[in-house]
Amino acid sequence: MIKRYYAEVLPDGTVEQTLIVSDPDEGPPQLPETVHDFYPIPGPLGWTPPRAGMVKKWIDGTDVWVSTADLETQKAESIAKAYKDVDDVYRDAVGNRTTEYNEAEQDALAFKAAGYTGTVSEYVSSYAQYNPTGVVQSDQWAADVIIARANAFRTAQRLMRSVRFARQAQMQAAANDQELATAVALWSGFIAQLRIQLGLPPKGD
């Protein structure tokens, strides 16, 4: 037998429950009997809301948590959360070490400009010796990695600013819950992908 999972959705888009249907190993799937709409899902859904006053809705082919507060309150909450998401990326990427990372980048750039020759900064040499690979690397390798990471985070900074502006404007202009949820989902997807690109752990709400 093959277990298939479905989300049962009420007419207003609220996800009512997860349905589990056992199908034979061969033959077409046995569709669940329900008076409401149902959608195939990869497995059971999580039912613990990120915060109080939220319900699970089915929007654009996936389940999302939506606040039950009035639209204007939801907009304010969503816009504020976008700022927090950006702050969380900064905290997880550099924390309070911005000055240290900036100095390491400048020393790495100077070493590269000198053709990777001459006296190398301890910022660079210490990273060559102690780095996530677990293997002692060359000073040139360390300088290139430091520069690449700095460039990646600088690009991320610009993207977070421009995309945040666009998504916050979309949130503010939302005429209903679904339009707001779509803007929030786009922003959340962007942040999740950005964290992956920066090598940061995934973060829930």
C-alpha positions in Angstrom: 0.0 0.0 0.0 1.1 3.6 -0.7 0.2 6.4 1.6 -0.8 9.6 -0.1 -1.4 12.9 1.7 -3.9 15.6 0.9 -4.8 19.0 2.5 -8.5 19.5 2.8 -9.3 23.2 2.2 -12.5 25.1 3.1 -14.1 27.5 0.6 -12.4 30.5 2.3 -9.0 28.9 1.8 -8.5 27.7 5.4 -6.7 24.4 5.6 -9.1 22.1 7.6 -7.0 19.0 8.0 -4.5 16.6 6.5 -6.0 13.6 4.8 -4.2 10.3 4.5 -5.3 7.8 1.8 -3.8 4.3 1.5 -3.6 3.3 -2.2 -2.8 -0.1 -3.7 0.8 -0.4 -5.0 -0.6 -0.4 -8.5 -3.5 1.5 -10.2 -4.8 5.0 -10.0 -4.8 6.8 -6.6 -8.0 6.6 -4.6 -9.1 10.2 -4.2 -10.4 11.2 -0.7 -14.1 11.7 -0.2 -14.7 15.2 1.1 -17.2 18.0 0.5 -14.4 20.5 0.3 -11.4 21.0 -2.0 -8.3 18.8 -1.5 -4.8 19.2 -2.7 -1.9 16.6 -2.8 0.9 17.3 -0.4 4.2 15.5 0.2 3.5 14.6 3.8 1.7 15.7 7.0 1.4 19.5 7.6 2.7 21.3 10.7 0.0 22.6 12.9 1.9 24.8 15.3 1.5 28.4 14.3 4.5 30.7 14.4 2.6 33.0 16.8 -0.9 33.3 18.2 -3.8 34.5 16.1 -2.9 32.7 12.9 -4.6 30.2 10.7 -3.3 28.0 7.9 -4.4 29.0 4.4 -3.9 27.4 1.0 -2.4 30.1 -1.3 -0.7 29.7 -4.7 -0.3 25.9 -4.3 1.1 25.8 -0.8 0.1 26.1 2.8 1.0 29.3 4.7 0.2 30.8 8.1 -2.0 33.9 7.9 -2.8 36.3 10.7 -6.5 36.6 11.6 -6.0 40.3 12.5 -7.5 43.0 10.3 -5.7 43.7 7.0 -4.0 46.9 8.1 -2.6 45.2 11.2 -1.4 42.3 9.1 0.3 44.8 6.7 2.1 46.5 9.6 3.2 43.1 11.1 4.5 41.9 7.7 6.4 45.0 6.9 8.0 45.0 10.4 8.9 41.3 10.0 10.8 42.1 6.8 13.1 44.5 8.7 13.6 41.7 11.3 14.5 39.2 8.6 17.2 41.5 7.3 18.5 42.1 10.8 18.6 38.4 11.4 20.7 37.9 8.2 23.2 40.5 9.4 23.3 39.0 12.9 23.8 35.4 11.6 26.3 36.5 8.9 28.6 38.9 10.8 27.1 39.5 14.3 29.2 42.2 16.0 32.2 41.4 13.9 31.7 43.9 11.1 34.9 45.8 11.9 37.0 42.6 12.1 35.6 41.4 8.7 36.1 44.7 7.1 39.8 44.8 8.2 40.3 41.2 7.0 38.9 42.1 3.6 41.1 45.2 3.3 44.2 43.1 4.2 43.2 40.4 1.8 42.7 43.0 -1.0 46.1 44.5 -0.2 47.8 41.1 -0.4 46.1 40.3 -3.7 47.1 43.7 -5.1 50.7 42.9 -4.2 50.5 39.7 -6.3 50.1 37.5 -3.2 53.7 38.3 -2.2 55.3 40.0 0.7 54.2 40.1 4.4 50.7 38.9 4.8 48.3 40.1 7.5 47.5 37.8 10.4 43.9 38.1 9.4 44.7 36.2 6.3 47.4 33.8 7.5 45.3 32.7 10.5 42.4 31.9 8.3 44.7 30.0 6.0 45.8 27.9 8.9 42.4 27.6 10.7 39.4 27.4 8.4 36.3 25.3 7.9 38.0 22.9 5.5 40.0 21.5 8.4 43.1 21.6 6.2 45.9 24.2 6.2 45.5 26.3 3.0 47.7 28.8 1.3 47.6 32.5 2.1 46.4 33.1 -1.5 43.5 30.7 -1.0 42.6 32.5 2.3 42.7 35.9 0.7 40.6 34.9 -2.2 38.0 33.3 0.1 37.8 36.3 2.4 37.4 38.6 -0.6 34.7 36.4 -2.2 32.7 36.2 1.0 32.9 39.9 1.5 31.7 40.5 -2.1 28.9 37.9 -1.6 27.6 39.6 1.5 27.9 43.1 -0.1 25.8 41.8 -3.0 23.3 40.4 -0.5 23.1 43.7 1.3 22.1 45.5 -1.9 19.6 42.8 -2.8 18.0 42.8 0.6 17.5 46.5 0.4 16.1 46.6 -3.1 13.9 43.5 -2.7 12.7 44.7 0.7 11.6 48.0 -0.7 9.7 46.2 -3.5 8.0 43.6 -1.3 7.1 46.1 1.5 5.5 48.3 -1.1 3.6 45.3 -2.4 2.5 44.4 1.1 1.3 48.0 1.8 -0.6 48.0 -1.5 -2.3 44.7 -0.9 -6.1 44.9 -1.2 -6.9 41.7 0.6 -5.4 38.8 2.6 -4.4 36.8 -0.4 -2.5 39.6 -2.1 -0.7 40.3 1.2 0.1 36.6 1.7 1.5 36.4 -1.8 3.8 39.4 -1.1 4.9 37.8 2.2 5.5 34.4 0.5 7.7 36.1 -2.1 9.7 37.9 0.5 10.1 34.8 2.7 11.2 32.7 -0.3 13.8 35.4 -1.2 15.2 35.5 2.3 15.3 31.7 2.6 17.2 31.4 -0.7 19.6 34.2 0.3 20.4 32.5 3.6 21.3 29.3 1.6 23.5 31.3 -0.7 25.3 32.9 2.3 25.7 29.5 4.0 23.5 30.5 6.9 21.2 28.0 8.7 17.5 28.2 7.7 15.3 30.2 10.0 11.7 29.9 10.9 9.3 32.6 12.0 
